[in-house]
Amino acid sequence: MSINEEKGSLSAKKDCISVTILRKPLVFEKRTIQVIILINLQQGQLFLHKEISKMLLHIMEKDDSRHQLLAVQNFDQFMDVLDHII
């Protein structure tokens, strides 16, 4: 990540998303954490940011979608579930 000093903002060198599914959930501020998602987008990716946000909101609101994601064992299964959710 590089810092744009004129605007004081962060800008990614390339767009990427990292996902970690915790087999042993963490508890943070009385909430159970099972999925950690890091989103790294280049400046000007408002549309992509909105689409990712919609998908994440859907996953957070729908128990069945969340349970499907938590059950995956590999990347291919993860992508299949995401394709089904979208």
Secondary structure, 3 states (H helix, E strand, C coil): CEEECCCCEEECCCCEEEEEEEEEEEEECCEEEEEEEEEECCCCCHHHHHHHHHHHHHHHHCHHHHHHHHCCCCHHHHHHHHHHHC
